Amino acid sequence: LFKMVLPLTTILVLSATAVLLEPRSLWTTLLRRYGADNRLARAARSQVACASQHPVGPKGAVPQVYFIMGGPGSGKGTQCEMLTEHFKLTHLSAGELLREEVRSGSKEGKAIARVIKDGKIVASATTVALLQRSMSLHEGPFLIDGFPRSVANLRAFEAMVGSPTFMLFLEVSEEEMRSRLQKRGLSSGRSDDNPETICKRLRTFERDSLSVVSEFRRKGLLRCVDAQASAAQVFNRVCNVFSDQELAVAHDKAAVTNLV
């Protein structure tokens, strides 16, 4: 009996934290240890599959997620920073998580660097895994900016994490985005803020990301804001978009009320 209880306890503990690991890798490890026909291994497979389909946050709840989308240079990061200053939200930048992996010097990071330099979209499984790992370490609700950049990104996120509440799309003309990116490139130090890569990023956005926007519009989960204005003006509009979400206020409620 002891031999049965101890492995079972191990399985339950591991499967409960499967979102911190690769579920398939965890299952493979347990399968090798206990054997394909062992009932403990079969129980582990069931537990891991459940955790993979319904990952949870620190308190065991399915995370509440808002996607903040727009073309390169549309102000996604700026608006997310302003939102988190006023509301109790956690901001996760898909792009920054990828760049952190690049800076780590890992094999995966080097591969990501090549994709970013070419202005292309990183593999969905890679990006979602980084987001999922970060979400498991923080409290929601979550603002995720710069994601999903393709329908494949969206499908992977829905399968591994769940469905978002809605997508906020920041509308900016290509001319304005190009101007902002070129200005940012003078001081950002980012490898993708150069004229050649900017052009590639804009074409990739037009080819792949706008189809995601259309998907959210079809589902009735798209909220658009004219972001071709000052950051403060855009934030007023963004606050109006979130006004029905009953978000907890981070500081003085009056400060937020005055903005909207």
Secondary structure as UniProt FT lines:
FT   HELIX           2..16
FT   HELIX           18..20
FT   HELIX           23..34
FT   TURN            36..37
FT   HELIX           39..53
FT   TURN            58..59
FT   STRAND          65..70
FT   TURN            72..73
FT   HELIX           76..86
FT   STRAND          90..93
FT   HELIX           94..103
FT   TURN            104..105
FT   HELIX           107..117
FT   TURN            118..119
FT   HELIX           124..135
FT   TURN            136..137
FT   STRAND          142..145
FT   HELIX           151..160
FT   STRAND          166..171
FT   HELIX           174..184
FT   TURN            185..187
FT   TURN            191..192
FT   HELIX           195..204
FT   HELIX           205..209
FT   HELIX           210..219
FT   STRAND          222..226
FT   HELIX           231..241
FT   TURN            242..244
FT   HELIX           253..259
//
